[in-house]
Amino acid sequence: MSTQLSGEVLRSLTAKSNVPLVFRGFVKNWPVCDWNSEKWCSVFGDKEIPFRCLKRDLVSDEPCWERKCSLKSMTFKTFIESLDNSDEWMYFDYKYLHQWFGADTELSKAVSWKDFGYPDKGAPETTLWVGSEGAHTPAHQDTYGFNIVAQIHGTKRWILFPPETGGLKPTRVPYEESSVYSELNFYCPNNLDVFNGITGGRMVELSAGDALLVPRGWWHYVQNTDRLNITLNIWLPHDRDGTTRVSEALIKIFVAQICKDLPQETAKLLVNPNEDDIADTPLAVLFLQLETVANMYLDNRRKSRRVKRQKTCDDDTSAPVLEEYDLRTLLENEVNNLEIVPNISSDDLVSLVRQNLKEYAKSNGSLEDDEVDGSTASLCLTKAVIDAFSQGNVIELVKQNLLTRLSHSY
């Protein structure tokens, strides 16, 4: 059993760990970690890139939903020049490298996840995040896969909670496939009382060269904590993604049908901008998507059961065997620079959010959510209906009933 972080051990560790892990300095040898802002200016060139922007001092009950933000296109050089005199935070976030840079570019060639045991993963599977201080992603959990993050430039704060954490007020409004948001505003909230009693939290600040594993389903709020921040990440598949795709297809049908019968401006508030076309998607297409993922899941389940019955898996030497690891032994080996993300108490969590308010909310610009463009506060009943249907135990029951009926139809 290995005590060092080889590629084989890391592949097993990242796939199986149920706690978030920090790999200090693990990607420091990546060439991109040495690139300064001038180098990044040359990498981006004159390309106009869209930044999501919002006033730094906005205080509200709701998170800073994407719909509240404005989009401003500028070159990377212009972005750098504006960092010291802007009253907004700016984020060029969740952008797949292959959509913005060719395969032969220096950046694409520099990205490889082989050090984590995934030699076949590179630029095509990698997303890029570039932002200023205060730029952040609202607290949410990803429904698919697990996440490996490489911090390339600057520092970034991660606040994480286990999947089962109570008090985070999960919501599917605004809706996007594969994301469940929290209604809590971790950036600059009107009310700090909502954070009292939330337990199980963990917090870490990543510096350039650090990497982070976010296990499947873990809640995370992510915020840039210095002037310029650049991050790369990759989502990797999990064994339970098949059944989750069925749940997500069911929820998508439900949200789409609600959006079809609402005024366009109201329907837009229900979804994130990347789902704006959901109301225009024909019902037949949505059902075809559901049928595809349901059949795929049922087929895989049948194959798995056949393999177990035949008991031939022990003789299958072609199947990859992940190297075993003992987490405690790996953590004790100082050479690995491996840490479990530290716990944060409820009181310390409140103090962190209060510090954000002190740092960014320097004016008395507090607004009620129904005064803010892009707010979901006016969607009370519609939002409640979507959230009630999408709640984990409800959609799980619908899914299991569906799969049982489909199984009997074969």
C-alpha positions in Angstrom: 0.0 0.0 0.0 1.6 3.2 -1.2 2.4 6.1 1.2 3.2 8.6 -1.6 1.0 10.4 -4.1 1.7 8.5 -7.3 -0.6 8.9 -10.3 -2.3 5.6 -9.5 -2.8 6.5 -5.9 -4.2 10.0 -6.8 -6.6 8.5 -9.3 -8.0 6.2 -6.6 -7.9 8.9 -3.9 -9.8 11.5 -6.0 -12.4 9.0 -7.1 -13.1 7.6 -3.7 -12.5 10.3 -1.1 -15.6 11.6 0.7 -13.8 14.6 2.3 -12.3 17.6 0.5 -8.5 17.5 0.2 -5.9 20.1 -0.4 -2.7 19.3 -2.3 -0.3 22.1 -1.3 2.1 23.2 -4.1 1.2 20.1 -6.1 0.8 22.0 -9.4 3.5 24.6 -8.7 5.7 23.0 -11.4 3.0 23.6 -14.1 4.5 26.2 -16.4 1.3 28.3 -16.3 1.9 29.0 -12.6 4.9 31.1 -13.5 3.1 33.2 -16.0 2.7 36.9 -14.9 0.0 39.3 -16.1 2.0 40.4 -19.1 2.3 36.8 -20.2 -1.4 36.3 -19.8 -2.0 39.4 -21.9 0.0 37.9 -24.7 -1.8 34.5 -24.4 -5.2 36.2 -24.7 -4.0 38.8 -27.3 -6.7 41.1 -28.7 -9.5 38.6 -28.1 -12.6 40.3 -26.6 -13.8 38.2 -23.7 -17.0 38.6 -21.7 -16.8 39.4 -18.0 -19.7 39.0 -15.6 -19.8 42.2 -13.5 -21.6 43.5 -10.4 -21.2 46.3 -7.9 -18.8 45.3 -5.1 -21.0 46.9 -2.5 -24.3 45.3 -3.3 -25.9 44.0 -0.1 -29.1 41.8 -0.4 -30.8 38.7 1.0 -30.4 36.8 -2.2 -27.0 35.7 -3.7 -25.5 37.5 -6.6 -27.3 35.5 -9.2 -25.9 35.6 -12.7 -29.0 37.3 -13.9 -28.2 40.3 -11.7 -24.9 40.8 -13.4 -24.0 42.8 -16.5 -21.8 41.5 -19.3 -18.9 43.6 -20.4 -16.5 42.5 -23.2 -12.9 43.6 -23.1 -9.4 42.4 -23.8 -7.5 40.8 -21.0 -5.1 43.8 -21.1 -8.0 46.2 -20.5 -9.3 44.0 -17.7 -5.9 44.1 -16.0 -5.7 47.9 -16.4 -9.1 48.3 -14.8 -8.5 46.3 -11.7 -7.4 49.2 -9.5 -10.1 51.7 -10.4 -13.3 49.6 -10.8 -16.1 49.6 -8.3 -17.3 46.2 -9.7 -16.0 42.7 -9.4 -15.5 41.0 -12.8 -15.5 37.3 -13.7 -14.7 35.5 -16.9 -15.9 32.2 -15.4 -16.7 28.6 -16.4 -15.2 28.8 -19.9 -14.0 25.6 -21.6 -10.5 26.1 -22.9 -11.2 24.4 -26.2 -13.9 27.0 -27.0 -11.6 29.9 -26.5 -8.1 28.6 -27.5 -7.0 26.3 -30.2 -5.4 22.9 -29.5 -2.0 24.2 -30.8 -1.9 27.2 -28.5 0.6 27.5 -25.7 -2.1 27.4 -23.0 -3.8 24.3 -24.3 -0.6 22.4 -24.7 0.4 23.3 -21.1 -2.6 21.7 -19.5 -2.6 18.1 -18.5 -4.1 16.2 -15.5 -1.7 13.3 -15.7 -0.2 14.2 -12.3 -3.5 13.3 -10.8 -3.7 10.0 -12.6 -5.7 11.1 -15.6 -3.1 11.2 -18.5 -6.0 11.2 -21.1 -7.4 14.5 -19.7 -6.2 17.9 -20.9 -7.4 21.2 -22.4 -10.7 19.8 -23.9 -12.0 18.9 -20.5 -10.6 21.9 -18.6 -12.4 25.1 -17.7 -10.8 28.5 -17.0 -11.8 31.1 -14.4 -10.4 34.6 -14.5 -11.6 37.2 -12.1 -10.9 40.2 -9.8 -11.1 40.5 -6.1 -14.6 39.8 -4.7 -15.7 37.9 -7.8 -17.4 34.8 -6.6 -19.7 31.9 -7.4 -22.9 31.6 -5.2 -23.0 28.6 -2.9 -24.1 25.5 -4.8 -23.5 21.8 -5.3 -22.7 20.0 -8.6 -25.0 17.1 -9.2 -22.5 15.3 -11.6 -19.1 14.0 -10.9 -16.3 15.3 -8.7 -14.1 18.3 -9.1 -10.3 18.9 -9.2 -9.2 22.5 -9.0 -5.7 23.9 -9.8 -5.0 27.4 -8.5 -2.8 29.1 -11.1 -2.5 32.8 -10.0 -3.7 34.6 -6.9 -5.6 33.3 -3.9 -9.1 31.9 -3.7 -11.3 31.1 -0.7 -13.4 27.9 -0.6 -16.1 27.3 1.9 -17.5 23.8 1.7 -20.2 21.7 3.3 -21.1 18.0 3.2 -24.0 17.1 0.8 -26.4 16.4 3.7 -25.8 19.8 5.5 -29.0 21.4 6.8 -29.8 25.1 6.8 -28.4 25.9 3.4 -31.9 26.3 1.8 -31.4 24.4 -1.5 -33.2 25.8 -4.5 -33.5 25.0 -8.3 -34.4 28.7 -9.0 -32.5 30.0 -10.9 -32.5 26.7 -12.7 -29.5 25.2 -14.6 -28.9 21.6 -15.3 -26.4 20.0 -12.9 -26.4 22.8 -10.2 -28.4 23.1 -7.0 -28.0 26.5 -5.4 -28.2 27.7 -1.9 -30.5 30.7 -1.1 -28.0 32.0 1.4 -25.9 35.0 0.3 -22.3 34.3 1.5 -21.0 37.5 -0.1 -22.7 40.5 1.4 -26.0 39.5 3.0 -28.6 41.8 4.7 -29.0 39.3 7.5 -26.2 37.3 9.3 -28.7 35.4 11.5 -29.3 32.8 8.7 -25.8 31.5 9.2 -26.2 30.7 12.9 -26.2 27.0 13.7 -25.0 25.9 10.3 -22.5 23.1 11.1 -20.1 20.8 9.2 -18.5 23.6 7.3 -14.9 23.6 6.1 -12.7 26.4 4.7 -9.5 26.8 2.9 -7.6 29.5 1.0 -5.8 28.3 -2.1 -2.6 29.9 -3.3 -1.0 29.7 -6.7 0.3 26.1 -7.1 -2.2 24.5 -4.8 -4.9 22.0 -5.9 -8.2 21.0 -4.3 -10.4 18.0 -4.5 -14.2 18.7 -4.2 -15.9 15.3 -3.7 -19.3 14.5 -5.3 -22.2 16.6 -4.0 -20.2 18.8 -1.6 -21.6 22.4 -1.3 -19.1 25.1 -2.1 -19.0 28.9 -2.1 -15.9 30.3 -3.9 -14.5 33.8 -3.8 -11.4 35.5 -5.2 -9.5 37.1 -2.3 -6.9 39.2 -4.2 -6.4 41.5 -7.1 -6.1 39.0 -10.0 -7.2 35.4 -9.9 -6.8 32.6 -12.4 -8.0 29.0 -11.9 -8.3 25.8 -13.9 -10.5 22.9 -13.1 -11.9 19.6 -14.4 -15.0 17.7 -13.5 -14.6 13.9 -13.6 -17.4 11.3 -13.8 -18.7 9.5 -10.8 -20.4 6.1 -10.6 -23.7 7.7 -9.6 -23.9 10.1 -12.6 -26.2 7.7 -14.5 -29.0 7.8 -12.0 -28.5 11.5 -11.5 -29.0 12.2 -15.2 -32.5 10.7 -15.0 -33.4 13.0 -12.1 -32.0 16.0 -13.9 -34.0 15.1 -17.1 -37.2 14.9 -15.0 -36.6 18.3 -13.4 -35.8 19.8 -16.8 -39.1 18.7 -18.3 -41.0 20.2 -15.3 -39.1 23.6 -15.4 -39.4 23.8 -19.2 -43.2 23.4 -19.1 -43.6 26.0 -16.5 -41.5 28.5 -18.4 -43.5 27.9 -21.7 -46.7 29.4 -20.2 -45.1 32.4 -18.5 -44.3 35.8 -19.9 -40.8 35.8 -21.3 -39.4 38.3 -18.7 -40.8 36.2 -15.8 -39.5 32.9 -17.3 -36.0 34.4 -17.6 -35.9 35.0 -13.9 -36.5 31.3 -13.3 -33.4 30.2 -15.2 -29.7 31.0 -15.5 -28.8 32.7 -18.8 -27.3 29.5 -20.1 -30.7 28.0 -20.0 -32.6 30.8 -21.7 -33.7 28.5 -24.6 -35.4 26.0 -22.3 -38.9 27.3 -23.0 -38.3 26.9 -26.7 -37.2 23.3 -26.5 -40.0 21.0 -27.8 -41.5 18.6 -25.3 -40.7 15.8 -27.7 -37.0 16.6 -27.4 -37.1 16.7 -23.6 -38.8 13.3 -23.5 -36.3 11.9 -25.9 -33.5 13.1 -23.6 -35.3 11.5 -20.7 -35.8 8.3 -22.6 -32.1 8.2 -23.6 -30.7 8.6 -20.1 -33.2 6.3 -18.5 -32.5 3.5 -21.0 -28.8 4.0 -20.6 -29.1 3.7 -16.8 -31.3 0.6 -17.0 -29.0 -1.0 -19.6 -25.9 -0.4 -17.4 -27.8 -1.8 -14.4 -28.7 -5.0 -16.3 -25.1 -5.4 -17.4 -23.8 -5.0 -13.9 -26.2 -7.6 -12.6 -25.2 -10.0 -15.3 -21.6 -9.6 -14.5 -22.3 -10.4 -10.8 -24.4 -13.4 -11.7 -21.8 -14.9 -14.0 -19.0 -14.2 -11.5 -16.5 -13.7 -14.2 -15.2 -10.3 -13.0 -12.4 -12.0 -11.0 -11.0 -13.5 -14.1 -11.1 -10.2 -16.1 -7.5 -9.0 -16.0 -8.2 -6.3 -18.5 -10.2 -4.2 -16.0 -8.1 -1.5 -14.4 -7.4 -1.9 -10.7 -6.9 1.3 -8.8 -4.0 1.2 -6.4 -5.2 1.0 -2.8 -4.4 3.9 -0.4 -4.7 4.6 3.3 -5.7 8.3 3.7 -4.2 8.6 7.2 -0.8 7.3 6.0 -0.8 9.6 3.1 -1.6 12.6 5.4 1.1 11.6 7.8 3.8 11.6 5.1 5.0 15.2 5.1 6.4 14.8 1.6 2.9 14.7 0.2 1.8 18.1 1.5 -1.7 16.7 1.7 -4.3 18.1 4.0 -8.0 17.5 4.7 -9.7 20.9 4.4 -10.0 22.3 8.0 -13.3 22.6 9.8 -14.8 26.0 10.3 -17.2 26.7 13.3 -20.5 28.4 12.9 -19.2 31.5 14.7 -16.1 31.7 12.5 -18.3 31.4 9.4 -20.4 34.3 10.5 -17.1 36.3 11.2 -15.9 35.6 7.7 -19.1 36.9 6.1 -19.1 39.9 8.4 -15.5 40.6 7.3 -16.8 40.6 3.7 -19.4 43.2 4.6 -16.8 45.3 6.3 -14.5 45.1 3.3 -16.9 45.5 0.4 -20.2 47.1 1.7 -18.6 50.5 2.5 -21.7 52.4 1.4 -25.2 52.1 2.7 -26.3 50.5 -0.5 -28.4 47.8 1.0 -31.4 47.0 -1.2 -34.5 44.8 -0.8 -34.3 42.0 -3.3 -37.4 43.1 -5.2 -35.5 46.3 -6.0 -32.7 44.5 -7.7 -32.8 43.5 -11.4 -32.6 39.8 -11.8 -34.0 39.0 -8.3 -36.1 35.9 -7.8 -38.0 37.4 -4.9 -41.1 38.1 -7.0 -41.4 34.4 -8.0 -42.6 33.2 -4.6 -45.3 30.6 -5.6 -43.7 29.5 -8.9 -40.3 29.1 -7.1 -42.0 27.2 -4.3 -43.6 24.8 -6.7 -40.4 24.1 -8.6 -38.4 23.6 -5.3 -41.1 21.3 -3.9 -41.1 19.0 -7.0 -37.3 19.1 -7.2 -36.6 18.3 -3.6 -34.3 15.3 -3.3 -36.7 12.8 -1.7 -39.5 13.8 -4.1 -37.6 13.5 -7.3 -36.0 10.3 -6.1 -39.5 8.8 -5.6 -40.7 9.9 -9.1 -37.5 8.6 -10.6 -37.7 5.2 -9.0 -41.4 4.8 -10.0 -40.5 5.7 -13.5 -37.6 3.3 -13.7 -39.7 0.5 -12.2 -42.4 1.0 -14.9 -39.9 1.2 -17.7 -38.2 -2.0 -16.5 -41.5 -3.8 -16.7 -42.1 -2.6 -20.2 -39.0 -4.5 -21.6 
